Amino acid sequence: MRRWLAVVLSLAASTCGGSAPTSPSGSGGGTGDPTITITSAGVAPTSMTVTQGTRVLFINNDTHSHDMASNPHPEHTDCIELNQVGFLDPGQSRESGNLNTVRTCGYHDHADPDNPKWHGQIIVH
Ligand SMILES: [Cu+2]
C-alpha cells in the first residue's frame, strides 16, 4: 500500500518535471504581431493602430510580388522601419522594424506606387 503511493508520487513528479522544458515557448510577443495581409484586392486592414515599439508583419497572399515601403514615394523617409519589409514574393512575409516614433506611417507598394490598393497606414501611438 505504502509502496504504491510512493510509485504514484514519483510518477507524478517526473511527469511534471518532464513538461517543464516545453513551457518557455512564447516568442515574446504574446499574441503575436499585428498583421497586414496583401491580396489581389489590396492591403488589409488599410488602417491599423499599434502601440509604440510594435512590429507589424506583412504577409503577401497575392499571386504577384510587392515591394512595401514607407511614404513618401520615392524617398521612403517617414517611417524607415517599414522599409525593412521591402520585396515580398507571393507567399512571403516579413516584419517591419520596431515602430518607435509616435506618428502616422503611410506606406505603399514601391513597384506600383500610385495604385491606391497598395496604400495603407499604421497609426503609432
Ligand atoms: Cu516608393
Backbone and ligand atoms as CSV (ligand in chain L), in Angstrom:
chain,resi,resn,atom,element,x,y,z
A,1,MET,N,N,0.836,-1.206,0.000
A,1,MET,CA,C,0.000,0.000,0.000
A,1,MET,C,C,0.864,1.246,0.000
A,2,ARG,N,N,1.811,1.278,0.906
A,2,ARG,CA,C,2.718,2.416,1.025
A,2,ARG,C,C,3.601,2.530,-0.219
A,3,ARG,N,N,4.037,1.349,-0.708
A,3,ARG,CA,C,4.918,1.341,-1.885
A,3,ARG,C,C,4.193,1.915,-3.111
A,4,TRP,N,N,2.946,1.563,-3.251
A,4,TRP,CA,C,2.171,2.042,-4.393
A,4,TRP,C,C,2.059,3.571,-4.392
A,5,LEU,N,N,1.833,4.102,-3.222
A,5,LEU,CA,C,1.704,5.543,-3.110
A,5,LEU,C,C,3.007,6.230,-3.548
A,6,ALA,N,N,4.131,5.646,-3.124
A,6,ALA,CA,C,5.431,6.216,-3.487
A,6,ALA,C,C,5.626,6.204,-4.999
A,7,VAL,N,N,5.229,5.108,-5.642
A,7,VAL,CA,C,5.378,4.998,-7.100
A,7,VAL,C,C,4.541,6.059,-7.796
A,8,VAL,N,N,3.295,6.207,-7.355
A,8,VAL,CA,C,2.397,7.194,-7.959
A,8,VAL,C,C,2.966,8.606,-7.808
A,9,LEU,N,N,3.479,8.884,-6.627
A,9,LEU,CA,C,4.027,10.230,-6.380
A,9,LEU,C,C,5.248,10.504,-7.255
A,10,SER,N,N,6.119,9.483,-7.407
A,10,SER,CA,C,7.321,9.710,-8.203
A,10,SER,C,C,6.964,9.843,-9.684
A,11,LEU,N,N,5.940,9.116,-10.117
A,11,LEU,CA,C,5.482,9.250,-11.499
A,11,LEU,C,C,4.951,10.666,-11.755
A,12,ALA,N,N,4.156,11.130,-10.791
A,12,ALA,CA,C,3.595,12.479,-10.925
A,12,ALA,C,C,4.710,13.518,-10.971
A,13,ALA,N,N,5.733,13.330,-10.151
A,13,ALA,CA,C,6.835,14.287,-10.095
A,13,ALA,C,C,7.615,14.297,-11.405
A,14,SER,N,N,7.868,13.096,-11.970
A,14,SER,CA,C,8.664,13.054,-13.199
A,14,SER,C,C,7.874,13.606,-14.382
A,15,THR,N,N,6.573,13.371,-14.389
A,15,THR,CA,C,5.734,13.925,-15.453
A,15,THR,C,C,5.783,15.454,-15.421
A,16,CYS,N,N,5.705,15.959,-14.198
A,16,CYS,CA,C,5.717,17.405,-14.026
A,16,CYS,C,C,7.044,17.989,-14.493
A,17,GLY,N,N,8.155,17.335,-14.078
A,17,GLY,CA,C,9.472,17.825,-14.471
A,17,GLY,C,C,9.694,17.739,-15.963
A,18,GLY,N,N,9.129,16.669,-16.566
A,18,GLY,CA,C,9.344,16.477,-17.994
A,18,GLY,C,C,8.670,17.542,-18.846
A,19,SER,N,N,7.566,18.073,-18.353
A,19,SER,CA,C,6.835,19.036,-19.166
A,19,SER,C,C,7.399,20.441,-19.029
A,20,ALA,N,N,8.227,20.653,-18.029
A,20,ALA,CA,C,8.731,21.994,-17.773
A,20,ALA,C,C,9.516,22.605,-18.943
A,21,PRO,N,N,10.417,21.836,-19.590
A,21,PRO,CA,C,11.221,22.471,-20.645
A,21,PRO,C,C,10.415,22.955,-21.846
A,22,THR,N,N,9.184,22.450,-22.014
A,22,THR,CA,C,8.415,22.853,-23.178
A,22,THR,C,C,7.636,24.153,-22.929
A,23,SER,N,N,7.564,24.573,-21.671
A,23,SER,CA,C,6.714,25.722,-21.386
A,23,SER,C,C,7.262,27.075,-21.866
A,24,PRO,N,N,8.608,27.320,-21.890
A,24,PRO,CA,C,9.025,28.648,-22.368
A,24,PRO,C,C,9.021,28.714,-23.890
A,25,SER,N,N,7.843,28.612,-24.487
A,25,SER,CA,C,7.747,28.596,-25.939
A,25,SER,C,C,7.259,29.929,-26.492
A,26,GLY,N,N,6.913,30.851,-25.638
A,26,GLY,CA,C,6.443,32.154,-26.114
A,26,GLY,C,C,7.534,32.899,-26.853
A,27,SER,N,N,7.217,33.557,-27.950
A,27,SER,CA,C,8.212,34.270,-28.742
A,27,SER,C,C,8.365,35.703,-28.244
A,28,GLY,N,N,7.809,36.009,-27.103
A,28,GLY,CA,C,7.988,37.337,-26.535
A,28,GLY,C,C,6.928,38.327,-26.953
A,29,GLY,N,N,6.094,37.966,-27.881
A,29,GLY,CA,C,5.126,38.923,-28.377
A,29,GLY,C,C,3.717,38.699,-27.872
A,30,GLY,N,N,3.535,37.757,-26.995
A,30,GLY,CA,C,2.202,37.483,-26.503
A,30,GLY,C,C,1.340,36.896,-27.595
A,31,THR,N,N,0.414,37.660,-28.104
A,31,THR,CA,C,-0.492,37.145,-29.118
A,31,THR,C,C,0.077,37.299,-30.519
A,32,GLY,N,N,1.305,37.791,-30.654
A,32,GLY,CA,C,1.919,37.913,-31.966
A,32,GLY,C,C,1.769,39.301,-32.554
A,33,ASP,N,N,2.469,39.511,-33.642
A,33,ASP,CA,C,2.490,40.834,-34.259
A,33,ASP,C,C,1.170,41.153,-34.940
A,34,PRO,N,N,0.793,42.423,-34.932
A,34,PRO,CA,C,-0.317,42.827,-35.794
A,34,PRO,C,C,0.067,42.544,-37.248
A,35,THR,N,N,-0.904,42.121,-38.023
A,35,THR,CA,C,-0.619,41.612,-39.359
A,35,THR,C,C,-1.372,42.384,-40.433
A,36,ILE,N,N,-0.670,42.703,-41.502
A,36,ILE,CA,C,-1.290,43.294,-42.684
A,36,ILE,C,C,-1.169,42.274,-43.804
A,37,THR,N,N,-2.293,41.921,-44.373
A,37,THR,CA,C,-2.312,40.912,-45.427
A,37,THR,C,C,-2.519,41.583,-46.777
A,38,ILE,N,N,-1.706,41.169,-47.745
A,38,ILE,CA,C,-1.808,41.692,-49.110
A,38,ILE,C,C,-2.443,40.618,-49.981
A,39,THR,N,N,-3.549,40.968,-50.623
A,39,THR,CA,C,-4.169,40.062,-51.594
A,39,THR,C,C,-4.399,40.848,-52.881
A,40,SER,N,N,-4.991,40.201,-53.870
A,40,SER,CA,C,-5.266,40.888,-55.130
A,40,SER,C,C,-6.235,42.051,-54.934
A,41,ALA,N,N,-6.977,42.043,-53.819
A,41,ALA,CA,C,-7.919,43.121,-53.528
A,41,ALA,C,C,-7.236,44.336,-52.911
A,42,GLY,N,N,-6.004,44.160,-52.436
A,42,GLY,CA,C,-5.293,45.260,-51.806
A,42,GLY,C,C,-4.761,44.865,-50.444
A,43,VAL,N,N,-4.370,45.880,-49.666
A,43,VAL,CA,C,-3.869,45.614,-48.316
A,43,VAL,C,C,-5.045,45.625,-47.342
A,44,ALA,N,N,-4.945,44.822,-46.299
A,44,ALA,CA,C,-5.998,44.781,-45.276
A,44,ALA,C,C,-5.373,44.486,-43.916
A,45,PRO,N,N,-5.732,45.226,-42.886
A,45,PRO,CA,C,-6.590,46.412,-42.958
A,45,PRO,C,C,-5.827,47.596,-43.544
A,46,THR,N,N,-6.551,48.517,-44.155
A,46,THR,CA,C,-5.880,49.676,-44.750
A,46,THR,C,C,-5.396,50.637,-43.679
A,47,SER,N,N,-5.990,50.549,-42.494
A,47,SER,CA,C,-5.548,51.394,-41.387
A,47,SER,C,C,-5.552,50.575,-40.111
A,48,MET,N,N,-4.475,50.664,-39.355
A,48,MET,CA,C,-4.443,49.993,-38.052
A,48,MET,C,C,-3.699,50.871,-37.061
A,49,THR,N,N,-4.038,50.692,-35.804
A,49,THR,CA,C,-3.406,51.455,-34.730
A,49,THR,C,C,-2.597,50.493,-33.879
A,50,VAL,N,N,-1.348,50.838,-33.620
A,50,VAL,CA,C,-0.488,49.982,-32.797
A,50,VAL,C,C,0.180,50.847,-31.731
A,51,THR,N,N,0.647,50.195,-30.683
A,51,THR,CA,C,1.372,50.933,-29.657
A,51,THR,C,C,2.831,51.077,-30.070
A,52,GLN,N,N,3.432,52.120,-29.560
A,52,GLN,CA,C,4.824,52.447,-29.832
A,52,GLN,C,C,5.724,51.238,-29.579
A,53,GLY,N,N,6.648,50.986,-30.488
A,53,GLY,CA,C,7.587,49.882,-30.329
A,53,GLY,C,C,7.138,48.587,-30.984
A,54,THR,N,N,5.924,48.570,-31.522
A,54,THR,CA,C,5.372,47.362,-32.141
A,54,THR,C,C,5.998,47.121,-33.507
A,55,ARG,N,N,6.146,45.858,-33.852
A,55,ARG,CA,C,6.495,45.469,-35.216
A,55,ARG,C,C,5.240,44.988,-35.909
A,56,VAL,N,N,5.154,45.235,-37.195
A,56,VAL,CA,C,3.988,44.818,-37.967
A,56,VAL,C,C,4.448,43.790,-38.996
A,57,LEU,N,N,3.683,42.705,-39.094
A,57,LEU,CA,C,4.009,41.643,-40.038
A,57,LEU,C,C,3.205,41.835,-41.320
A,58,PHE,N,N,3.898,41.886,-42.460
A,58,PHE,CA,C,3.246,41.954,-43.762
A,58,PHE,C,C,3.290,40.562,-44.388
A,59,ILE,N,N,2.124,40.098,-44.836
A,59,ILE,CA,C,2.032,38.790,-45.488
A,59,ILE,C,C,1.535,39.006,-46.914
A,60,ASN,N,N,2.277,38.495,-47.877
A,60,ASN,CA,C,1.849,38.622,-49.267
A,60,ASN,C,C,1.099,37.370,-49.691
A,61,ASN,N,N,-0.226,37.460,-49.681
A,61,ASN,CA,C,-1.063,36.342,-50.140
A,61,ASN,C,C,-1.560,36.571,-51.560
A,62,ASP,N,N,-0.975,37.550,-52.228
A,62,ASP,CA,C,-1.309,37.805,-53.625
A,62,ASP,C,C,-0.514,36.844,-54.504
A,63,THR,N,N,-0.874,36.775,-55.773
A,63,THR,CA,C,-0.130,35.942,-56.711
A,63,THR,C,C,0.988,36.727,-57.385
A,64,HIS,N,N,1.131,38.010,-57.003
A,64,HIS,CA,C,2.194,38.852,-57.543
A,64,HIS,C,C,3.084,39.334,-56.401
A,65,SER,N,N,4.307,39.696,-56.743
A,65,SER,CA,C,5.209,40.238,-55.733
A,65,SER,C,C,4.835,41.687,-55.426
A,66,HIS,N,N,5.236,42.140,-54.243
A,66,HIS,CA,C,5.012,43.523,-53.830
A,66,HIS,C,C,6.253,44.024,-53.112
A,67,ASP,N,N,6.453,45.332,-53.188
A,67,ASP,CA,C,7.653,45.940,-52.622
A,67,ASP,C,C,7.206,47.053,-51.680
A,68,MET,N,N,6.979,46.679,-50.416
A,68,MET,CA,C,6.355,47.599,-49.472
A,68,MET,C,C,7.384,48.555,-48.860
A,69,ALA,N,N,7.002,49.826,-48.838
A,69,ALA,CA,C,7.926,50.859,-48.365
A,69,ALA,C,C,7.146,51.999,-47.731
A,70,SER,N,N,7.833,52.736,-46.886
A,70,SER,CA,C,7.235,53.889,-46.215
A,70,SER,C,C,6.943,55.004,-47.210
A,71,ASN,N,N,5.946,55.781,-46.898
A,71,ASN,CA,C,5.730,57.040,-47.613
A,71,ASN,C,C,6.807,58.027,-47.182
A,72,PRO,N,N,7.084,59.115,-47.872
A,72,PRO,CA,C,6.559,59.371,-49.219
A,72,PRO,C,C,7.369,58.632,-50.277
A,73,HIS,N,N,6.733,58.364,-51.397
A,73,HIS,CA,C,7.418,57.790,-52.544
A,73,HIS,C,C,8.088,58.921,-53.318
A,74,PRO,N,N,9.318,58.831,-53.772
A,74,PRO,CA,C,10.179,57.646,-53.658
A,74,PRO,C,C,11.222,57.741,-52.545
A,75,GLU,N,N,11.080,58.710,-51.639
A,75,GLU,CA,C,12.130,58.894,-50.632
A,75,GLU,C,C,12.065,57.842,-49.508
A,76,HIS,N,N,10.811,57.459,-49.117
A,76,HIS,CA,C,10.615,56.428,-48.077
A,76,HIS,C,C,11.213,56.844,-46.734
A,77,THR,N,N,11.001,58.079,-46.366
A,77,THR,CA,C,11.674,58.618,-45.181
A,77,THR,C,C,10.780,58.773,-43.944
A,78,ASP,N,N,9.454,58.652,-44.092
A,78,ASP,CA,C,8.570,58.902,-42.937
A,78,ASP,C,C,8.829,57.903,-41.808
A,79,CYS,N,N,8.749,56.629,-42.112
A,79,CYS,CA,C,8.917,55.575,-41.103
A,79,CYS,C,C,9.853,54.529,-41.699
A,80,ILE,N,N,11.132,54.760,-41.528
A,80,ILE,CA,C,12.115,53.907,-42.209
A,80,ILE,C,C,12.028,52.451,-41.750
A,81,GLU,N,N,11.415,52.221,-40.568
A,81,GLU,CA,C,11.274,50.837,-40.075
A,81,GLU,C,C,10.415,49.995,-41.032
A,82,LEU,N,N,9.520,50.657,-41.758
A,82,LEU,CA,C,8.666,49.925,-42.693
A,82,LEU,C,C,9.446,49.463,-43.921
A,83,ASN,N,N,10.545,50.131,-44.222
A,83,ASN,CA,C,11.316,49.759,-45.402
A,83,ASN,C,C,11.975,48.390,-45.250
A,84,GLN,N,N,12.041,47.896,-44.011
A,84,GLN,CA,C,12.592,46.558,-43.782
A,84,GLN,C,C,11.696,45.475,-44.369
A,85,VAL,N,N,10.445,45.808,-44.604
A,85,VAL,CA,C,9.541,44.809,-45.186
A,85,VAL,C,C,9.965,44.562,-46.629
A,86,GLY,N,N,10.026,45.631,-47.431
A,86,GLY,CA,C,10.586,45.539,-48.773
A,86,GLY,C,C,9.893,44.551,-49.689
A,87,PHE,N,N,10.699,43.822,-50.446
A,87,PHE,CA,C,10.207,42.969,-51.524
A,87,PHE,C,C,9.670,41.650,-50.982
A,88,LEU,N,N,8.423,41.361,-51.323
A,88,LEU,CA,C,7.780,40.120,-50.876
A,88,LEU,C,C,7.287,39.329,-52.083
A,89,ASP,N,N,7.851,38.158,-52.265
A,89,ASP,CA,C,7.324,37.247,-53.283
A,89,ASP,C,C,5.967,36.725,-52.820
A,90,PRO,N,N,5.159,36.180,-53.738
A,90,PRO,CA,C,3.902,35.560,-53.317
A,90,PRO,C,C,4.160,34.516,-52.229
A,91,GLY,N,N,3.397,34.593,-51.165
A,91,GLY,CA,C,3.541,33.649,-50.063
A,91,GLY,C,C,4.553,34.067,-49.016
A,92,GLN,N,N,5.339,35.076,-49.306
A,92,GLN,CA,C,6.346,35.515,-48.344
A,92,GLN,C,C,5.759,36.483,-47.327
A,93,SER,N,N,6.398,36.539,-46.163
A,93,SER,CA,C,6.011,37.515,-45.155
A,93,SER,C,C,7.273,38.036,-44.474
A,94,ARG,N,N,7.181,39.271,-43.980
A,94,ARG,CA,C,8.325,39.847,-43.267
A,94,ARG,C,C,7.827,40.919,-42.312
A,95,GLU,N,N,8.559,41.040,-41.193
A,95,GLU,CA,C,8.228,42.044,-40.187
A,95,GLU,C,C,8.862,43.388,-40.522
A,96,SER,N,N,8.198,44.419,-40.072
A,96,SER,CA,C,8.821,45.739,-40.062
A,96,SER,C,C,9.808,45.797,-38.905
A,97,GLY,N,N,10.559,46.867,-38.826
A,97,GLY,CA,C,11.317,47.131,-37.615
A,97,GLY,C,C,10.364,47.625,-36.536
A,98,ASN,N,N,10.891,47.892,-35.356
A,98,ASN,CA,C,10.065,48.418,-34.270
A,98,ASN,C,C,9.645,49.851,-34.600
A,99,LEU,N,N,8.349,50.066,-34.578
A,99,LEU,CA,C,7.828,51.402,-34.878
A,99,LEU,C,C,7.885,52.234,-33.594
A,100,ASN,N,N,8.976,52.940,-33.426
A,100,ASN,CA,C,9.259,53.608,-32.149
A,100,ASN,C,C,8.788,55.058,-32.089
A,101,THR,N,N,8.445,55.627,-33.229
A,101,THR,CA,C,8.059,57.028,-33.250
A,101,THR,C,C,6.541,57.157,-33.299
A,102,VAL,N,N,6.002,57.997,-32.420
A,102,VAL,CA,C,4.561,58.232,-32.403
A,102,VAL,C,C,4.207,59.127,-33.590
A,103,ARG,N,N,3.532,58.534,-34.562
A,103,ARG,CA,C,3.145,59.261,-35.769
A,103,ARG,C,C,2.293,58.347,-36.639
A,104,THR,N,N,1.818,58.852,-37.746
A,104,THR,CA,C,1.095,58.016,-38.697
A,104,THR,C,C,2.046,57.639,-39.818
A,105,CYS,N,N,2.191,56.337,-40.022
A,105,CYS,CA,C,3.111,55.801,-41.025
A,105,CYS,C,C,2.315,55.327,-42.231
A,106,GLY,N,N,2.347,56.108,-43.289
A,106,GLY,CA,C,1.748,55.650,-44.530
A,106,GLY,C,C,2.736,54.784,-45.285
A,107,TYR,N,N,2.214,53.876,-46.068
A,107,TYR,CA,C,3.096,53.021,-46.883
A,107,TYR,C,C,2.451,52.740,-48.232
A,108,HIS,N,N,3.223,52.171,-49.133
A,108,HIS,CA,C,2.765,51.891,-50.492
A,108,HIS,C,C,3.595,50.751,-51.071
A,109,ASP,N,N,3.178,50.281,-52.229
A,109,ASP,CA,C,3.976,49.310,-52.982
A,109,ASP,C,C,4.864,50.103,-53.930
A,110,HIS,N,N,6.154,50.026,-53.679
A,110,HIS,CA,C,7.104,50.833,-54.446
A,110,HIS,C,C,7.094,50.478,-55.936
A,111,ALA,N,N,6.661,49.277,-56.256
A,111,ALA,CA,C,6.613,48.856,-57.654
A,111,ALA,C,C,5.345,49.348,-58.357
A,112,ASP,N,N,4.377,49.832,-57.591
A,112,ASP,CA,C,3.095,50.285,-58.139
A,112,ASP,C,C,2.593,51.427,-57.246
A,113,PRO,N,N,3.390,52.491,-57.147
A,113,PRO,CA,C,3.197,53.474,-56.072
A,113,PRO,C,C,1.913,54.293,-56.156
A,114,ASP,N,N,1.325,54.405,-57.355
A,114,ASP,CA,C,0.135,55.241,-57.489
A,114,ASP,C,C,-1.161,54.456,-57.331
A,115,ASN,N,N,-1.067,53.157,-57.170
A,115,ASN,CA,C,-2.258,52.328,-57.058
A,115,ASN,C,C,-2.762,52.334,-55.618
A,116,PRO,N,N,-3.960,52.908,-55.398
A,116,PRO,CA,C,-4.467,53.026,-54.015
A,116,PRO,C,C,-4.723,51.684,-53.334
A,117,LYS,N,N,-4.803,50.598,-54.107
A,117,LYS,CA,C,-4.992,49.287,-53.486
A,117,LYS,C,C,-3.850,48.941,-52.544
A,118,TRP,N,N,-2.676,49.462,-52.861
A,118,TRP,CA,C,-1.475,49.110,-52.072
A,118,TRP,C,C,-1.088,50.225,-51.116
A,119,HIS,N,N,-2.036,51.111,-50.822
A,119,HIS,CA,C,-1.781,52.180,-49.868
A,119,HIS,C,C,-2.436,51.840,-48.526
A,120,GLY,N,N,-1.708,52.064,-47.456
A,120,GLY,CA,C,-2.274,51.858,-46.129
A,120,GLY,C,C,-1.568,52.752,-45.132
A,121,GLN,N,N,-2.074,52.704,-43.912
A,121,GLN,CA,C,-1.432,53.499,-42.873
A,121,GLN,C,C,-1.439,52.755,-41.550
A,122,ILE,N,N,-0.389,52.995,-40.796
A,122,ILE,CA,C,-0.261,52.437,-39.443
A,122,ILE,C,C,-0.124,53.615,-38.495
A,123,ILE,N,N,-1.069,53.738,-37.579
A,123,ILE,CA,C,-1.050,54.836,-36.618
A,123,ILE,C,C,-0.311,54.339,-35.373
A,124,VAL,N,N,0.829,54.943,-35.101
A,124,VAL,CA,C,1.631,54.544,-33.947
A,124,VAL,C,C,1.305,55.503,-32.809
A,125,HIS,N,N,0.871,54.959,-31.683
A,125,HIS,CA,C,0.540,55.830,-30.546
A,125,HIS,C,C,1.117,55.289,-29.257
L,1,CU,CU,CU,8.204,54.094,-53.162
